[in-house]
Amino acid sequence: MANVVVIGAQWGDEGKGKITDLLSRSADVVVRYQGGVNAGHTVVVKDQTFKLHLIPSGILYPDTECLIGSGTVIDPKALIAELDKLDDLGVSSKKLFISEAAHVTMPYHRLIDQAAEERRGSKKIGTTRRGIGPTYADKSERTGIRVGDLMDLEALKEQLEWTINYKNVVLEKLYDLPPLDPSEVLSEYAAYAERLRPHIVDSSLHIYDAIQRRKNVLFEGAQGTLLDLDHGTYPYVTSSNPVAGGACIGSGIGPTVIDRVIGVAKAYTTRVGEGPFPTELIDDTGAMLCEIGAEFGTTTGRRRRCGWFDAVIGRYAVRINGLDCLAVTKLDVLDHLEEIKVCVAYELDGERCVDLPGSARQFARCQPVYEIFPGWKQSTENCRKLEDLPAQALDYLKFLAELMEVPIAIVSLGASRDQTIIVEDPIHGPKRALLHQNGSAFKVA
């Protein structure tokens, strides 16, 4: 039995969907614990591609229960559309459960998000404009609507009349937008409530019962460490806590039940939206990484900014999350390069810096310090064992593991499930805290 957290170790888009899908084979329950429809996980199974936003990646296994936890924010319209799409693809949602305590994204959240981002002009923060931030803001202000509230239409009507009248003042006076009609919103969300009613549970109790029965529970984060509200590159962050600690809060379980934390990182680095990015490549190499890696957002379709692997943020992710091991994805995207660079430190105001600076202003002034490796100039997409990899690719992975002081357990070489090398058991391997000083080096199984 193992309860495992899977998190992104960069700025999101690391390939967590594929890794979660792989690990879900041995999971009885998969829990999504934060974020909303601003997230997107792509899973490729044979000739089918599944794009998931709110529903956990484990949904593709018919015997696996999937829960959307209380730390998420749910847009019912988008969730139902996702359910319908899965149904069209022959995927059952009978084992999907939704926390009654999760907050609901309302029409005014989307409108305010879009208008506020436009109003920021050159100071925009790169929101997906899906209403995620305003939903979390209402949650913090204790004026939000939760999934359980949708089940009582009389109480919901009373709450909406007050809330929408208040939000209409903001929409009309601040953003010059037309007001919303409370009765129309009530009618729309009443229909959503009836569709989702069979899926709604006390998710904390549901997870606790599964753990008590010694089931394997996999906790799935959205976005990535550097987008964490508290520990990311603020203010260019998301509105929730994707880090491993967020799994406890967003699922309603205690930290002592977590057995293992697995980080996912690309063999290079990408970022969507605004904010500093020291290793960004604004040249032909960056364009090539984007094209070969298909670096376009699953949710927004936005082009991702691409750059070299950044070990400074990698080491930070190891520390913040307490990573036990790492899954490295998209190694195959580097197959065509003559040389490959790794950022091992920054130069900040004339001094070498090996730790992430505390402010966005400092981070924006950081210049990468690189070590250069020869490329392998041959395809790795059909490699299935470490010994199949070119020597240069193996050296590259060894260097990343030693630099970040965490073992690499999985190497992904493409989008399909079978394009994967399992180096060591990612779930039952040794805890990083128990490894000897040099035990974190990349090991050939």
Buried (B, 14 or more C-beta within 10 A) or exposed (E): EBBBBBBBBBBBBBBBBBBBBBBBEBBBBBBBBBBBBBBBBBBBBEEEEBEBBBBBBBBBBEEBBBBBBBBBBBBBBBBBBBBEBBEEEEBEBEBBBBBBBBBBBBBBBBBBBBBBBEEEEEEBBBBBBBBBBBBBBBBEEEEBBBBBBBBEBEEBBEBBBEBBEEBBEBBEEEBEBEEBEBEEBBEBBEEBBEEBEEBBBBBBEBBBEBBEEEBBBBBBBBBBBBBBBEBBBBEBBBBBBBBBBBBBBBBBBEEEBBBBBBBBBBBBBBBBBBBBBBBBBEEEBBBBBBEBBEBBBBBBEEEBBBBBBBBBBBBBBBBBBBBBBBBBBBBBBBBBBEEBBBBBBBBBEEEEBEEBBEEBEBBEBBBBBBEEBBBBEEEBEEBEEBEEBBEBBBBBBBBBBBBBBBBBBBBBBBBBBEBBBBBBEBBEBBEBEEBEEEEBBBBEE
